[in-house]
Amino acid sequence: MAVLFVIVTGIITACGSSDDKASGEAGEEKKVLKMATSADFPPFETRDPEGNFEGFDIELGQMIAKELGYELEIEDMQFDGLVGALQADRVDMVLSGMSATEERKKNVDFSTEYHRSGESFLTNKDSNIETIDDLKGKTVGVQLGSIQEEGAKKLAKEYDFEVKAVDKAGLLVQELNANRIDVGYMDKTVAAGYAKEQDLKSFDDPTESSPGMGIAFPKGSDLVDKVNDVLAKFEKSGKMQELEEKWLSEMQ
């Protein structure tokens, strides 16, 4: 089981029992919304030098919790354990750059899409790999349990490359720098960020775009409609655009 790194801003989850309630001002009970993420996916979710969560998804989660009157509690875990955490009712929602695929929809419910990036391939700056046709015989790294792992396995059959999965997106850069993989395959926005920070280069996957990102919930959660209403409100007011400009504009 993956080790959970927890920042506690309250004591309960929104679906907790009456014994789990924290007291607010003047003795009022305060509701807590438990959100899971995999904080290795900048600029969507990561940690600052002091260890605090930050990123597009983190701030969006905070905005949603505030709008709905909750305190937000965030749990950091491996990406491939996020759906299981929802199924076990250990958390109330997942905000982690998760694509709303048909396969995942069999196990969890999703909000309306809140962002769509597409995918890119990340390589060393001096690499002669410049298009998808250059991947024949190469090793392509992906994050375990991600939409890119699923997509890379399909592409590998056509373009004849090997797929290597690692636990965290950040490890793909380490694998690339150590020449244990030839290419990293990841979300386009994330790849652009790594290319800029690590002096690497990237090129877009021309085949097809993945489903957009959605907020995931346990099946039947009554939070889905409430969060959809909040997302629509943020979109209409311009808050979503402000959030994208703050976290994603330099990466696009």
N, C-alpha and C positions, 0 to 999 in steps of 0.2 A: 504494500500500500504506500502511495506517495506520502511524503511528509508534508503536512499542512503548515504554512506560515500564516499566522493570523494576526491581523490588526483589529482589536476589539474597540468599537466605539459604543457598544451597548452590551447587554447581557443576553438578549433573546433574539429569536427570529420572529418574523411576522406570523409564522404558523406555530409558534410555541404555545405551551400551556400557560395557565394563569400563574403558576409558580415561577415562571421564567420572566416575569415582567419587571422592567427597570423603572425606577421612579424618576419623574421629571420635576419641573419646578412646581412648588407649592403642593408636592405630593402627588401630582398627576402622573399617571402611567404613560410611558412613552413607547411607541411601537418601534421595533427594529426590523429592518429589511436586510436579510443576509444575501450577499452577492458573491459569487465565485468568479475567479478570473485566473488566467495563467500569465503572470506579469513578466513575460519575456518577449513581448511583441510590440516594441515601440514603432510608431508613436501612439499606438492604441492603449497599451498597458505596459508599464514598466515601473521601476523604482528609482527615485532620485538618490544622490549620494548619501543622504541620511537614512535611506531605507523606506521612505514614504512612497505610497502608490501615487502615480501620476499618469496622465495620458488622456486621449480622446474618450475612451470607454469609461475610464475612472471618473472623469468630470461629468460625463453624461449620466452615469449611475448616481452620482451625488445630486445632480439636478433633478432627476426623476424622484429620488427619495424625498428631497425637500418639497417638491411639488405635491407629493402624496401624503406628506406629514410623517415620514419615517426618519429615524436615525439609520445610517448606513453602516453595516458591518461587512468587511471585505475579507474573503479567504483566498489565499494564493495556493494553487495546486497545479499538478501536471495537466496539460491540455487534454490528454486522452482520458482523464478521470472526471472531467466536468459533467458529461452527460450522466454518468453513474451517480454523481453527487445529487443531481436533480431527481433521478429515479428513486434514490433512497431518501428523498425529502430532507437532505442535510442542509440544503440551501434553497432560497426562494427564487433566485434567478441567476443566469450566467450572462455576463457581458465580457466577451473575450475575443472579439473579432471573428465570431463563429458564423460560417456560412449556413444559411437556412436550406440545407439540402433535403430532398425527398426522403432519403434514408434516415436522417436524423429526426425528421418529422414523425417517423413511426414511434419514436421513443420519448420525444419532448414536444411541447408547443412553442411556437415562435411568435414574436411580435411582428409587426410590419417591418420591412427592411429599412435600416437607418443609414446604410452606407454600402457602396459598391466600388470595388477597386479594380478587379482583374488580377492576373498573375504575371510575374516576371521571373526571368532566370538571372542569377547573380554569379559573376565570375571574377577572377583576378584581372587586374587592369592590363596585364601583358598577355592574357590568354588569346588564342586565335579562334576561340568559340564565339561566334557573333550572331548566329541564327540557330533556329531549332534543328535545322538540317545538319549542323556541326556536332550534334550530340551523339551520333553513332559511336558505340564502343566506350562511351564516357560513363562516369558515375555521377548521378544526380541526387543530391541530398534534399530531404524533406522533413518536416516536423511530424512526428508520430501522431496519428489520429486526426490530422488536418485535412481540409479539402484538397490541399496540394498533394498529399500522399495518394489520395484516391485518383486525382487527375494525372499524376506522374505515372502511375502504374498503367493507366490506359494509353498514355503517350508512348511509354516504353515499348509497347508491342509494335507500334508503327515506326518509331524512330530508333529502335534497337539500342537502348541504353539501360544501365543498371540503376536501380533505385535503392538508396540507403536512407533509412529513417533514424532520426535522433529525437531525444525527449523534448528538447527546447529549441525554439527558433534561433536563439543566440548562438547555439552550438554549431549551427551551419556555417557561420563565419569562421569559427575556430577550425572546423573540419576543412574548410576551403583554404585557409591560410597554411594549414599543415599538409596540404595536398592529399588529404584522405578522400576528398571528393573533388570533382572537376567543376561542378556547378551546384548552386543552391536554387531551389524552386520555391517561391513564396509569394505572399500577397504583394502586389505591385507597389503599394505605398510603403510597406515595410522594406522592400528591396531597395527602393530609392533612398530611404533613410540610411541603410547600411552602406550603400554605394558612396554616399556623401561623407559619412563619418569614417569609413574604413578605407577610402581611396580605392574602391572597387568599381566595376562597371556592370550594367544590367541591360537586358533587352526584353521586350514584352513577349509574352506567349501569344502568338497570332491565331491559335486554334479556336478558342471559345472562352467566353467569360464565365466565371463561376456564379452561383447564386449570390445575391447580396447578403450582407451581414444582418443578423437579427438577434434580438435578446431572447434567450431560451428560458423556458419555465417547465416545471413538472406538468405532466398531462392533467388537463382539467383545472389548472390554476385560475382563480378569479382575478389574478393580477394582469392577465394578458390584455383584456379590454381596457383596464384602467391605464396601463402603460401605453397602449396604442393611442388613447385619447391624449395623453401627455405628449407623445411624439408628434402627433398632428398639431397640437398647440405650439410646440417648439418650432415646427417647420413653418407654420403660418406667421409666427412672431419674428422669425429671422434668427432665433437662438441657435438652431442647428447650423445655419450658415456661419454664424460667428464662431461656433465650436470648430467647424472644419477649417476656417481661416486661421484659427489659433494653433491647431495641432497638425493640420495636413497640407496647408497651402504650399509650404516649401518643398513638400515631397511629391507633389503632383506635376 
